[in-house]
């Protein structure tokens, strides 16, 4: 944003300075040229009077002396030509007389007409000046005076004036940049502090706030609203953490009591129900791990240190086995496939919870006597778990909404459910660095895939 503010300010400033500076530079150059022409014409008039006396007297001694001193002082050559157009003082070389443009001016002057004054030109087109003035005697032309002046002095003056204009423009631009930098910093300071405060809140620092007196008055309302929003977020997070603590207490005690009763029941049953009791113990322990993980998420305390290398094939087989009895009530068969020993760097409880949510959906929407396939494979960028059912599936335009919270297809409104299964699975996978994909495979139904990082990728 600072760059855009500087550009918005700098471009108009440069344009204005270019227009004004260009106009002033042209005016300065024209003024210097006109002053130079006026001085040369004044001097030429003086030498015209002296030349008339010299031509009438037949002696150029006085004229030559003055012309020599003038040349030494200003570097400008002045000579007399007679009526025939020849230099009247042959002992003094005047090579400028051989130039075509000077010869044309001499012929014009000897015909009794004065040439036009030079026009104002750009400094780099400002060349050496040659002026020719006819010398009259009683209305007759008796000769002409040729003055050849160097333009180095006026050209240097124009260059000096232009450099001064450029220097002033540079100072103005530098001052403008300094002002706009300070102004942009003052305006953007609250925006930067807002950005830092939001980053701090994203990292979990709920105490991040912004001073109310930061920046211009127009931004104070934004700062005030942010601070109010931060206060509300802090209250909501505090309530969430309080709920997590209460849930931990309220759920752990009944779960522990239930597992205790299971142990007592296992002792009474003996060997007869040992296998069933072991499955109940495993499910109870798994519920404890899930509860710990969910409470950790609620507190924001789950880190990468909780991840470990998990073999996905035994994981999907365990979950398939846990769901087979539920699926068998409707004649649905759960089958597993894929290669063995596919290791992913994840939290096992999180992946199990996400897989349960997807299997629950698959069983819910599959027709009776259908099948559900769970598969695992390696991919170029990690591992994949896929759950494929043979239910009604989704339309192509519905696939992108399948993982939205509370979204359900219009065709499945009569099926019990809240529309949270895939959304919960997607959130759980994101927490372990994975992602969820939904597509329609050939043959109908729906396929939900977990894309997980392979072991050693973290």
C-alpha positions as CSV (number, residue, x, y, z in Angstrom):
1,X,0.0,0.0,0.0
2,X,2.9,2.4,0.7
3,X,4.2,1.9,-2.8
4,X,0.7,2.7,-4.3
5,X,0.5,5.9,-2.2
6,X,3.9,7.0,-3.3
7,X,3.1,6.4,-7.0
8,X,-0.2,8.2,-6.7
9,X,1.5,11.2,-5.2
10,X,4.7,11.1,-7.2
11,X,3.3,10.7,-10.7
12,X,1.1,13.9,-10.6
13,X,3.9,15.8,-9.0
14,X,6.4,14.8,-11.7
15,X,3.9,15.7,-14.4
16,X,3.2,19.1,-12.9
17,X,6.9,19.8,-12.5
18,X,7.6,18.7,-16.0
19,X,5.0,21.0,-17.5
20,X,5.9,24.0,-15.4
21,X,9.6,23.4,-15.6
22,X,9.5,22.8,-19.3
23,X,7.5,26.1,-19.8
24,X,9.9,28.0,-17.6
25,X,13.0,26.5,-19.3
26,X,11.7,27.4,-22.8
27,X,10.9,31.0,-21.5
28,X,14.4,31.3,-20.0
29,X,16.1,30.1,-23.2
30,X,14.0,32.5,-25.3
31,X,14.8,35.4,-23.0
32,X,18.5,34.7,-23.1
33,X,18.5,34.5,-26.9
34,X,16.5,37.7,-27.3
35,X,18.8,39.6,-24.9
36,X,21.8,38.3,-26.9
37,X,20.2,39.4,-30.2
38,X,19.4,42.8,-28.8
39,X,23.0,43.3,-27.6
40,X,24.4,42.2,-31.0
41,X,22.1,44.5,-32.9
42,X,23.0,47.5,-30.7
43,X,26.7,46.9,-31.3
44,X,26.1,46.3,-35.0
45,X,24.4,49.8,-35.2
46,X,27.5,51.4,-33.6
47,X,29.9,49.7,-36.0
48,X,27.6,50.6,-38.9
49,X,28.2,54.3,-38.1
50,X,31.9,53.8,-37.8
51,X,32.0,51.9,-41.1
52,X,30.2,54.7,-42.9
53,X,32.8,57.2,-41.8
54,X,35.6,54.8,-42.8
55,X,34.1,54.1,-46.2
56,X,33.6,57.8,-46.9
57,X,37.1,58.8,-45.7
58,X,38.8,55.8,-47.4
59,X,40.6,54.9,-44.2
60,X,39.8,51.9,-42.0
61,X,42.3,52.7,-39.3
62,X,39.7,53.8,-36.7
63,X,37.3,51.0,-37.6
64,X,40.0,48.3,-37.5
65,X,41.2,49.4,-34.0
66,X,37.7,49.3,-32.6
67,X,36.9,46.0,-34.3
68,X,40.2,44.5,-32.9
69,X,39.5,45.6,-29.3
70,X,35.9,44.3,-29.6
71,X,37.1,41.0,-30.9
72,X,39.6,40.6,-28.1
73,X,37.0,41.5,-25.5
74,X,34.0,39.5,-26.8
75,X,35.4,37.1,-29.4
76,X,33.2,38.6,-32.1
77,X,34.6,39.4,-35.5
78,X,33.4,42.6,-37.4
79,X,34.4,43.4,-41.0
80,X,33.4,45.8,-43.8
81,X,32.6,44.7,-47.3
82,X,32.4,47.2,-50.1
83,X,29.7,47.7,-52.7
84,X,31.1,44.9,-54.8
85,X,30.8,42.5,-51.9
86,X,34.5,42.1,-51.2
87,X,36.2,42.4,-47.9
88,X,37.5,46.0,-47.6
89,X,40.4,45.1,-45.3
90,X,42.2,42.2,-47.1
91,X,44.9,42.0,-44.4
92,X,42.3,40.5,-42.0
93,X,41.1,37.0,-42.8
94,X,37.3,36.6,-42.6
95,X,36.5,33.0,-43.4
96,X,32.8,33.4,-42.4
97,X,32.2,35.4,-45.6
98,X,32.5,32.3,-47.7
99,X,29.6,30.6,-46.0
100,X,26.6,30.5,-48.3
101,X,24.1,31.8,-45.8
102,X,26.4,34.8,-45.0
103,X,27.0,35.5,-48.7
104,X,23.2,35.6,-49.2
105,X,22.8,38.1,-46.4
106,X,25.5,40.3,-47.8
107,X,23.9,40.4,-51.2
108,X,20.6,41.2,-49.6
109,X,22.2,44.1,-47.6
110,X,24.0,45.5,-50.7
111,X,20.6,45.6,-52.4
112,X,19.4,48.0,-49.6
113,X,17.4,45.5,-47.6
114,X,17.9,44.3,-44.1
115,X,17.7,40.5,-43.3
116,X,15.3,39.1,-40.9
117,X,16.3,38.6,-37.3
118,X,17.1,35.0,-36.3
119,X,14.2,33.1,-34.7
120,X,14.3,31.6,-31.2
121,X,15.4,28.0,-31.3
122,X,16.2,25.2,-28.9
123,X,19.5,25.6,-27.2
124,X,21.1,22.7,-29.0
125,X,20.0,24.3,-32.3
126,X,21.4,27.7,-31.3
127,X,24.4,28.1,-33.6
128,X,26.9,30.9,-34.2
129,X,25.3,34.2,-35.3
130,X,26.1,36.2,-38.4
131,X,24.4,39.6,-38.8
132,X,24.8,41.9,-41.9
133,X,23.8,45.6,-41.9
134,X,23.8,47.8,-45.0
135,X,25.8,51.1,-44.8
136,X,23.9,54.0,-46.4
137,X,25.1,57.4,-47.6
138,X,22.3,59.7,-48.7
139,X,20.1,56.8,-49.5
140,X,22.7,54.9,-51.5
141,X,24.3,51.7,-50.3
142,X,28.1,52.1,-50.1
143,X,28.9,48.8,-48.3
144,X,27.9,46.5,-45.5
145,X,29.1,45.5,-42.0
146,X,29.3,41.8,-41.2
147,X,29.3,40.7,-37.5
148,X,30.0,37.1,-36.7
149,X,29.4,36.3,-33.0
150,X,29.9,33.1,-31.0
151,X,26.9,31.8,-29.0
152,X,29.0,29.9,-26.4
153,X,28.3,32.5,-23.7
154,X,24.4,32.6,-24.1
155,X,24.4,28.8,-24.6
156,X,26.3,28.4,-21.3
157,X,23.8,30.8,-19.6
158,X,20.9,28.7,-20.9
159,X,22.5,25.5,-19.7
160,X,23.1,27.1,-16.3
161,X,19.5,28.2,-16.0
162,X,18.2,24.7,-17.1
163,X,20.5,23.0,-14.6
164,X,19.1,25.3,-11.9
165,X,15.6,24.3,-12.9
166,X,16.4,20.6,-12.8
167,X,18.0,21.0,-9.4
168,X,15.0,22.9,-8.0
169,X,12.7,20.1,-9.4
170,X,14.9,17.4,-7.8
171,X,14.7,19.2,-4.5
172,X,10.9,19.6,-4.7
173,X,10.5,15.9,-5.6
174,X,12.8,14.9,-2.7
175,X,10.9,17.0,-0.3
176,X,7.6,15.6,-1.7
177,X,8.9,12.0,-1.2
178,X,10.0,12.8,2.3
179,X,6.5,14.3,3.1
180,X,4.6,11.4,1.5
181,X,6.8,8.8,3.2
182,X,6.1,10.4,6.6
183,X,2.4,10.8,5.7
184,X,2.1,7.2,4.4
185,X,3.8,5.9,7.6
186,X,1.4,7.9,9.8
187,X,-1.6,6.6,7.8
188,X,-0.4,3.0,7.5
189,X,0.9,2.6,11.0
190,X,-2.5,1.5,12.5
191,X,-3.0,-0.8,9.5
192,X,0.4,-2.5,10.2
193,X,-0.4,-2.7,13.9
194,X,-3.7,-4.3,13.0
195,X,-1.9,-6.8,10.8
196,X,0.5,-7.7,13.6
197,X,-2.3,-7.9,16.1
198,X,-4.2,-10.3,13.8
199,X,-1.1,-12.4,13.3
200,X,-0.7,-12.6,17.1
201,X,-4.3,-13.7,17.6
202,X,-3.8,-16.3,14.9
203,X,-0.8,-17.7,16.9
204,X,-3.1,-17.8,20.0
205,X,-2.2,-14.5,21.7
206,X,-5.7,-13.4,22.7
207,X,-4.4,-10.3,24.5
208,X,-3.3,-8.6,21.3
209,X,-4.8,-5.1,21.1
210,X,-4.2,-1.8,19.3
211,X,-3.8,1.7,21.0
212,X,-6.8,3.8,20.2
213,X,-4.7,7.0,19.5
214,X,-2.8,5.4,16.6
215,X,-3.0,7.0,13.2
216,X,-5.5,9.5,11.7
217,X,-8.9,10.0,13.3
218,X,-10.6,8.3,10.3
219,X,-9.1,5.0,11.4
220,X,-9.9,5.2,15.0
221,X,-13.3,3.6,14.5
222,X,-11.7,0.6,12.7
223,X,-9.3,0.2,15.6
224,X,-12.1,0.4,18.1
225,X,-14.1,-2.2,16.2
226,X,-11.1,-4.5,16.1
227,X,-10.5,-4.2,19.8
228,X,-14.1,-5.0,20.5
229,X,-14.0,-8.0,18.1
230,X,-10.8,-9.2,19.8
231,X,-12.5,-8.9,23.2
232,X,-15.4,-11.0,21.9
233,X,-13.1,-13.6,20.4
234,X,-11.2,-13.8,23.7
235,X,-14.5,-14.4,25.6
236,X,-15.6,-17.1,23.1
237,X,-12.3,-18.9,23.3
238,X,-12.4,-18.7,27.1
239,X,-15.9,-20.2,27.0
240,X,-14.7,-22.9,24.6
241,X,-11.8,-23.8,26.9
242,X,-14.1,-23.8,29.9
243,X,-16.5,-26.1,28.0
244,X,-13.6,-28.4,27.1
245,X,-12.6,-28.6,30.7
246,X,-16.2,-29.3,31.8
247,X,-16.6,-31.9,29.1
248,X,-13.4,-33.6,30.1
249,X,-14.7,-33.9,33.6
250,X,-18.2,-34.9,32.7
251,X,-17.3,-37.5,30.0
252,X,-14.2,-39.0,31.6
253,X,-15.9,-40.0,34.8
254,X,-18.8,-41.9,33.2
255,X,-16.4,-43.5,30.7
256,X,-14.1,-44.7,33.4
257,X,-17.0,-46.0,35.4
258,X,-18.3,-47.9,32.3
259,X,-14.9,-49.5,31.7
260,X,-14.8,-50.5,35.4
261,X,-18.1,-52.2,35.1
262,X,-16.9,-53.9,31.9
263,X,-13.9,-55.3,33.9
264,X,-16.3,-56.6,36.6
265,X,-18.6,-58.1,34.0
266,X,-15.6,-59.8,32.3
267,X,-14.6,-61.4,35.6
268,X,-18.1,-62.8,36.1
269,X,-18.3,-64.1,32.5
270,X,-15.0,-65.8,32.5
271,X,-13.8,-67.4,29.3
272,X,-17.3,-67.4,27.7
273,X,-17.3,-63.8,26.8
274,X,-13.6,-63.0,26.7
275,X,-13.4,-62.1,23.0
276,X,-16.4,-59.8,23.3
277,X,-15.0,-58.2,26.4
278,X,-11.7,-57.5,24.7
279,X,-13.4,-55.7,21.9
280,X,-15.4,-53.6,24.4
281,X,-12.1,-52.8,26.2
282,X,-10.5,-51.7,22.9
283,X,-13.4,-49.5,22.0
284,X,-13.4,-48.0,25.4
285,X,-9.7,-47.2,25.3
286,X,-10.2,-45.8,21.8
287,X,-13.0,-43.6,23.0
288,X,-10.6,-42.3,25.7
289,X,-7.9,-41.5,23.1
290,X,-10.5,-39.7,20.9
291,X,-11.6,-37.7,23.9
292,X,-8.1,-36.7,24.7
293,X,-7.4,-35.7,21.1
294,X,-10.6,-33.7,20.8
295,X,-10.0,-31.9,24.1
296,X,-6.5,-31.2,22.9
297,X,-7.9,-29.6,19.7
298,X,-10.3,-27.5,21.8
299,X,-7.4,-26.2,23.9
300,X,-5.2,-25.7,20.8
301,X,-2.6,-28.0,22.4
302,X,-2.0,-30.6,19.7
303,X,1.4,-30.3,18.1
304,X,3.5,-32.1,15.6
305,X,5.2,-33.9,18.5
306,X,1.9,-35.9,18.9
307,X,2.4,-37.4,15.4
308,X,3.9,-40.8,14.8
309,X,4.4,-43.2,11.9
310,X,1.2,-45.2,11.5
311,X,0.6,-48.3,9.3
312,X,-2.6,-47.5,7.5
313,X,-3.6,-51.0,6.4
314,X,-4.1,-52.4,10.0
315,X,-5.9,-49.1,10.8
316,X,-8.5,-49.5,8.1
317,X,-8.9,-53.2,8.9
318,X,-9.6,-52.3,12.6
319,X,-12.2,-49.7,11.8
320,X,-13.8,-52.0,9.2
321,X,-14.1,-54.7,11.8
322,X,-15.6,-52.3,14.3
323,X,-18.3,-51.2,11.8
324,X,-19.1,-54.6,10.3
325,X,-21.7,-55.5,12.9
326,X,-23.5,-52.2,12.3
327,X,-23.3,-52.6,8.6
328,X,-24.4,-56.2,8.7
329,X,-27.8,-55.2,10.1
330,X,-28.7,-54.0,6.6
331,X,-26.7,-56.7,4.8
332,X,-23.9,-54.2,3.8
333,X,-20.5,-55.8,3.5
334,X,-17.3,-53.9,4.4
335,X,-14.2,-55.0,2.5
336,X,-10.6,-53.8,2.8
337,X,-8.0,-53.8,0.1
338,X,-4.6,-52.3,-0.7
339,X,-0.9,-52.9,-0.1
340,X,0.5,-53.7,3.3
341,X,2.7,-51.4,5.4
342,X,1.7,-48.0,4.1
343,X,3.2,-45.7,6.7
344,X,1.9,-42.1,7.3
345,X,3.1,-39.5,9.7
346,X,-0.1,-38.6,11.5
347,X,-2.0,-38.8,14.8
348,X,-3.7,-42.2,14.8
349,X,-6.7,-41.2,16.8
350,X,-7.4,-38.3,14.5
351,X,-7.3,-40.4,11.4
352,X,-9.6,-43.0,13.1
353,X,-12.1,-40.4,14.0
354,X,-12.2,-39.0,10.5
355,X,-12.5,-42.5,9.0
356,X,-15.4,-43.3,11.4
357,X,-17.2,-40.1,10.2
358,X,-16.8,-41.2,6.5
359,X,-17.8,-44.8,7.1
360,X,-20.8,-43.7,9.0
361,X,-21.9,-41.6,6.0
362,X,-21.2,-44.5,3.6
363,X,-23.3,-47.0,5.7
364,X,-26.1,-44.4,6.1
365,X,-26.4,-43.7,2.3
366,X,-25.7,-47.2,0.9
367,X,-28.6,-49.4,-0.2
368,X,-29.3,-52.7,1.6
369,X,-27.2,-55.6,0.5
370,X,-24.6,-53.3,-1.0
371,X,-20.9,-53.2,-0.4
372,X,-18.4,-50.6,0.9
373,X,-14.7,-50.8,0.0
374,X,-11.9,-49.4,2.1
375,X,-8.5,-49.2,0.4
376,X,-5.1,-47.8,1.1
377,X,-2.2,-47.0,-1.3
378,X,0.9,-45.0,-1.8
379,X,0.8,-41.9,-4.0
380,X,3.5,-39.6,-5.5
381,X,3.0,-37.1,-2.7
382,X,2.1,-39.3,0.3
383,X,-0.6,-41.9,1.1
384,X,-4.2,-42.3,0.3
385,X,-7.1,-43.9,2.2
386,X,-10.3,-44.3,0.1
387,X,-13.8,-45.2,1.2
388,X,-16.1,-46.1,-1.8
389,X,-19.8,-46.8,-1.4
390,X,-22.5,-47.7,-4.0
391,X,-25.1,-45.3,-2.9
392,X,-26.9,-42.6,-4.9
393,X,-23.7,-40.5,-5.1
394,X,-23.7,-36.8,-5.9
395,X,-24.1,-34.6,-9.0
396,X,-20.9,-33.0,-10.3
397,X,-22.0,-29.6,-9.2
398,X,-22.7,-30.9,-5.7
399,X,-19.2,-32.4,-5.1
400,X,-17.6,-29.1,-4.1
401,X,-20.3,-28.5,-1.4
402,X,-20.1,-32.1,0.0
403,X,-17.7,-31.1,2.8
404,X,-19.5,-27.8,3.8
405,X,-21.0,-27.8,7.2
406,X,-24.7,-28.7,7.4
407,X,-24.9,-29.1,3.7
408,X,-27.0,-32.1,2.4
409,X,-28.2,-33.0,-1.0
410,X,-31.8,-32.3,-1.8
411,X,-32.3,-36.0,-2.6
412,X,-31.2,-37.1,0.9
413,X,-33.3,-34.7,3.1
414,X,-35.3,-37.6,4.5
415,X,-32.2,-39.5,5.7
416,X,-31.4,-38.8,9.4
417,X,-28.3,-36.7,9.9
418,X,-26.9,-33.2,10.4
419,X,-24.6,-32.8,7.4
420,X,-21.5,-32.5,9.6
421,X,-19.8,-35.9,8.9
422,X,-17.5,-34.9,6.0
423,X,-16.9,-31.4,7.4
424,X,-15.7,-32.8,10.7
425,X,-13.5,-35.3,8.8
426,X,-12.0,-32.5,6.6
427,X,-11.2,-30.4,9.7
428,X,-9.6,-33.4,11.5
429,X,-7.4,-34.2,8.4
430,X,-6.3,-30.6,8.0
431,X,-5.1,-30.6,11.6
432,X,-2.6,-33.4,10.8
433,X,-1.5,-31.9,7.4
434,X,-3.8,-34.0,5.2
435,X,-6.8,-33.1,3.0
436,X,-10.1,-34.7,1.9
437,X,-11.3,-35.2,-1.6
438,X,-14.7,-36.3,-2.9
439,X,-15.4,-37.6,-6.3
440,X,-17.8,-39.8,-8.3
441,X,-16.1,-43.1,-9.4
442,X,-17.2,-45.1,-12.5
443,X,-20.1,-47.3,-11.7
444,X,-21.9,-44.9,-9.4
445,X,-21.7,-44.2,-5.7
446,X,-19.3,-41.8,-3.9
447,X,-15.6,-42.1,-3.1
448,X,-14.1,-40.1,-0.2
449,X,-10.3,-40.0,-0.1
450,X,-7.9,-39.0,2.6
451,X,-4.6,-37.7,1.3
452,X,-2.0,-38.0,4.1
453,X,1.7,-37.2,4.4
454,X,4.0,-40.2,4.2
455,X,6.3,-41.2,7.0
456,X,9.4,-39.0,7.2
457,X,7.9,-36.0,5.3
458,X,7.6,-33.7,8.3
